[in-house]
Amino acid sequence: MTTAADHLSRSALLFLSRQSNLKDVATRLKPFRELASRFIAGETLEEAVDAVKALTERGLMASFDHLNEAVRTPQETRDEVRHYQRLLARIDQVGVKANVSLKLTQCGLLFDKGLALQNARAVVADAAARDSFVRVDMEESAVTQATLDIVRDLHAEFGEPHVGAVLQSYLRRTEADAKALCAERIRIRLCKGAYLEGPQVAFPDKKDVDANFVRCMRILLDSGVYHGIATHDERMIDATLAHAARQGLPRGAFEFQMLYGIRRDLQERLVKDGFPVRVYVPYGKHWYPYFMRRLAERPANLWFVMRNLMKG
């Protein structure tokens, strides 16, 4: 059960996730660095490649996620495009089972939607030429509609095998979005969501977020499109497996997705049972906001840091 203290801790951590100036202070603390290394695969592309090689050896697929929420200029967006093109080339060279995840704010969405579409198109075109796939990630609710608009434009050009979207079950609009995107045969990654949102757009209670996750999961699995069910919650996994069994779906009809460093036991159990599992592998110098959102999902991790700080 989620307590008032949990709500307070989560809100505080989400607020701190926006204070990127605190990164330098936080990373001087050894327990903080040690915990961050559990969730972040390093600051460089090659460190992330090494992490994905290790996942591949365990039978897992991966999605590279270059973290950079500090993009502010057109030149910086073009730098991101070039990074993703190098990444796609490196995936081919290494031969790992991996694709990429792309945030549109890294492409300029916050200041030029046309530029964001142009930059995202360059990445998806490169992926399509390599017969790969780009997951356009979802961010705060203020850019949900713009993000889906761009995904639809890219999907119209490159098709189902090369670009997909993310939906978050804590948003009230998501059930309607899931039905619409499935009707258009757009591949979806369904997760719960990790941004701080008001009750007018997001469900404030975990039970409602979970109930919406299950409703949307059923829409996805019934659509005949290959989707990703992204959760570490065993109740959500069991609900997914039960619905798939009722519908007679083969084990390769969808994939489970999890985050790097979280529930390795579940990842391995599902792979052993014959289900495809993809791990999202975040890396990059600008990892602080992402890491703080992971702490907010499980505030108990914060107490790990505090206990180790008190030990000196």
C-alpha positions in Angstrom: 0.0 0.0 0.0 1.3 3.5 -0.9 1.5 5.7 2.3 1.4 9.4 2.6 5.1 9.3 3.3 5.7 7.5 0.1 3.7 10.2 -1.8 5.7 12.9 -0.1 9.0 11.2 -0.9 8.1 10.6 -4.5 7.0 14.2 -5.0 10.2 15.5 -3.4 12.4 13.3 -5.5 10.6 14.2 -8.7 11.1 17.9 -7.8 14.8 17.2 -7.3 15.0 15.4 -10.6 14.5 18.8 -12.2 17.3 20.4 -10.3 20.1 19.3 -12.6 22.5 21.7 -10.8 22.5 19.3 -7.9 24.2 16.5 -9.9 27.7 17.6 -9.1 26.9 17.8 -5.4 25.2 14.4 -5.4 27.9 12.6 -7.3 30.5 13.5 -4.7 28.7 11.2 -2.4 30.0 7.6 -2.8 26.7 5.8 -1.9 24.9 8.0 -4.4 27.4 7.1 -7.1 27.3 3.4 -6.3 23.5 3.3 -6.4 23.4 5.3 -9.7 25.8 2.8 -11.3 23.1 0.2 -10.7 20.7 2.0 -13.0 23.0 3.7 -15.4 25.2 1.7 -17.9 27.9 4.4 -17.9 28.5 7.8 -19.4 29.9 6.7 -22.8 28.5 4.7 -25.8 31.2 2.0 -25.4 30.3 1.5 -21.7 26.7 1.0 -22.8 27.7 -1.4 -25.6 29.6 -3.5 -23.0 26.5 -3.6 -20.8 24.4 -4.7 -23.7 26.9 -7.5 -24.7 26.5 -8.8 -21.1 22.7 -8.7 -21.4 22.8 -10.6 -24.8 24.8 -13.3 -23.2 21.9 -13.8 -20.7 19.4 -14.2 -23.6 18.0 -10.6 -23.3 17.4 -8.0 -25.9 18.1 -4.3 -25.3 17.2 -0.8 -26.2 19.8 1.9 -25.9 18.7 5.2 -24.3 21.1 8.1 -24.6 20.2 10.4 -21.7 20.4 14.1 -22.5 17.7 16.4 -21.2 20.0 19.5 -21.5 19.4 20.0 -25.2 18.7 23.7 -25.8 19.9 24.7 -29.3 19.5 23.5 -32.9 23.2 22.6 -33.0 22.8 20.4 -29.9 19.9 18.6 -31.5 22.0 17.8 -34.5 24.7 16.5 -32.2 22.1 14.1 -30.8 21.1 12.9 -34.2 24.8 12.2 -35.1 25.2 10.3 -31.8 22.2 8.1 -32.6 23.5 7.4 -36.1 26.9 6.4 -34.6 25.0 4.2 -32.1 22.9 2.5 -34.8 26.2 1.8 -36.8 27.8 0.4 -33.6 24.8 -1.9 -33.0 25.3 -3.3 -36.5 29.1 -3.7 -35.9 28.7 -5.5 -32.6 25.8 -7.7 -33.7 23.7 -7.4 -30.5 19.9 -7.8 -30.4 19.2 -4.1 -29.8 17.3 -1.1 -31.0 17.2 2.6 -29.8 14.9 4.8 -27.7 14.7 8.5 -28.6 13.3 11.4 -26.7 11.9 14.2 -28.9 13.1 16.9 -26.5 16.6 15.8 -27.6 15.5 16.6 -31.1 14.2 20.1 -30.3 10.6 19.5 -29.5 10.5 22.2 -26.7 11.4 25.0 -29.1 10.8 23.8 -32.7 8.4 21.0 -33.5 9.3 21.1 -37.2 13.0 20.7 -36.3 12.1 17.8 -33.9 10.3 16.0 -36.7 13.2 16.6 -39.1 15.8 15.3 -36.6 13.7 12.3 -35.5 13.1 11.5 -39.2 16.9 11.4 -39.7 17.3 8.8 -36.9 14.4 6.7 -38.1 15.5 6.8 -41.7 19.0 5.5 -40.6 17.3 2.8 -38.5 15.0 1.7 -41.3 18.0 1.5 -43.7 19.5 -0.9 -41.2 16.2 -2.8 -40.7 16.2 -1.6 -37.1 13.6 0.1 -34.9 13.3 3.4 -33.0 11.1 3.7 -30.0 10.0 7.4 -29.6 9.9 7.8 -25.9 7.2 9.6 -23.9 7.9 12.5 -21.6 5.8 14.9 -19.6 2.1 15.3 -20.4 2.7 18.8 -21.9 4.3 17.1 -24.9 2.2 14.0 -25.2 0.1 15.1 -28.1 3.0 16.6 -30.0 5.0 13.4 -29.5 2.1 11.3 -30.8 1.7 13.6 -33.8 5.3 13.1 -34.8 5.1 9.3 -34.3 2.1 9.2 -36.6 4.0 11.2 -39.2 7.0 8.9 -39.0 4.9 5.8 -39.0 3.1 6.9 -42.2 6.5 7.2 -43.9 8.5 4.3 -42.4 5.8 1.8 -41.2 5.2 -0.5 -38.3 8.6 -2.3 -38.3 10.7 0.8 -37.8 9.0 3.2 -35.4 6.8 3.0 -32.3 5.4 5.0 -29.4 5.3 4.9 -25.6 2.1 5.2 -23.5 1.9 5.8 -19.8 -0.9 4.3 -17.8 -0.9 7.0 -15.2 -2.3 9.4 -17.7 -6.1 9.6 -18.0 -6.0 9.9 -21.8 -4.0 6.7 -22.3 -6.8 4.2 -22.8 -8.2 6.3 -25.7 -4.7 6.7 -27.1 -4.0 3.0 -26.9 -7.2 2.2 -28.9 -6.4 4.8 -31.6 -2.7 3.8 -32.0 -3.6 0.1 -32.2 -6.2 0.8 -34.9 -3.3 2.4 -36.8 -1.0 -0.5 -36.2 1.5 1.6 -34.3 3.7 -0.5 -31.9 3.4 0.7 -28.3 5.6 0.4 -25.2 3.2 0.5 -22.2 4.6 1.6 -18.9 3.2 3.3 -15.8 4.9 6.7 -16.1 7.5 8.5 -13.9 6.9 12.3 -14.2 5.2 14.6 -11.7 1.7 15.3 -13.0 -1.4 16.9 -11.6 -4.7 15.0 -10.9 -6.4 16.6 -13.8 -4.3 14.7 -16.3 -3.0 11.7 -14.3 -4.5 9.3 -11.8 -3.2 10.2 -8.3 -3.8 6.7 -6.8 -1.6 3.8 -7.6 -4.6 1.4 -7.8 -6.1 3.5 -10.6 -2.8 3.5 -12.5 -2.6 -0.2 -12.2 -6.2 -0.8 -13.3 -5.6 1.4 -16.3 -2.4 -0.5 -17.1 -4.3 -3.8 -17.2 -7.1 -2.3 -19.4 -4.5 -0.9 -21.8 -2.4 -4.1 -21.8 -5.5 -6.0 -22.9 -6.1 -3.6 -25.7 -2.5 -4.0 -26.9 -2.5 -7.8 -26.7 -5.8 -8.1 -28.5 -4.7 -5.8 -31.4 -2.5 -8.3 -33.3 0.4 -5.8 -33.2 3.8 -6.6 -31.6 3.9 -4.5 -28.4 6.1 -4.1 -25.4 4.6 -4.6 -21.9 7.0 -2.6 -19.6 6.7 -3.4 -15.9 8.6 -4.8 -13.0 5.4 -5.3 -11.1 4.7 -9.1 -10.7 1.0 -8.5 -10.5 1.0 -6.7 -13.8 3.2 -9.5 -15.3 0.8 -12.1 -14.0 -2.2 -10.2 -15.4 -0.4 -10.1 -18.8 0.4 -13.8 -18.8 -3.2 -14.7 -17.8 -4.7 -12.6 -20.6 -2.3 -13.9 -23.2 -3.1 -17.5 -22.1 -6.9 -16.8 -22.4 -6.4 -15.3 -25.8 -4.2 -18.2 -26.9 -1.3 -15.9 -27.9 2.1 -17.5 -28.7 5.0 -16.4 -26.4 6.5 -14.4 -29.2 3.4 -12.3 -29.8 4.7 -9.5 -27.5 7.7 -8.8 -25.3 8.2 -7.8 -21.8 10.4 -4.7 -21.1 12.3 -3.7 -18.0 14.8 -1.1 -17.0 18.5 -1.8 -16.6 19.4 -2.8 -13.0 15.8 -3.5 -11.9 14.4 -7.0 -11.2 17.1 -9.1 -12.9 15.5 -12.1 -11.3 12.3 -11.5 -13.2 14.1 -10.9 -16.4 15.9 -14.2 -16.2 12.7 -16.1 -15.1 10.7 -14.8 -18.1 13.5 -15.6 -20.5 13.8 -19.1 -19.1 10.0 -19.5 -19.6 10.4 -18.6 -23.3 9.2 -15.0 -23.3 11.1 -12.2 -25.2 12.5 -9.6 -22.7 14.0 -6.3 -23.7 16.1 -4.2 -21.2 16.2 -0.5 -21.5 19.9 0.6 -21.1 20.3 4.3 -20.2 23.7 5.9 -20.5 25.2 9.3 -20.9 26.7 12.3 -19.0 23.3 13.8 -18.3 22.0 10.9 -16.2 20.9 12.7 -13.1 17.2 13.5 -13.9 16.6 10.0 -15.1 18.2 8.5 -12.0 16.1 10.7 -9.7 13.0 9.5 -11.4 14.0 5.9 -10.8 14.5 6.8 -7.1 11.0 8.3 -7.0 9.5 5.0 -8.3 11.0 3.3 -5.3 11.8 5.8 -2.5 13.3 2.9 -0.4 16.4 3.3 -2.6 16.8 6.8 -1.0 17.1 5.2 2.4 19.8 3.0 1.1 21.8 6.1 0.2 21.1 7.7 3.6 22.0 4.6 5.6 25.4 4.4 3.9 26.0 8.1 4.3 25.5 7.7 8.1 28.0 4.8 8.1 30.6 7.1 6.6 
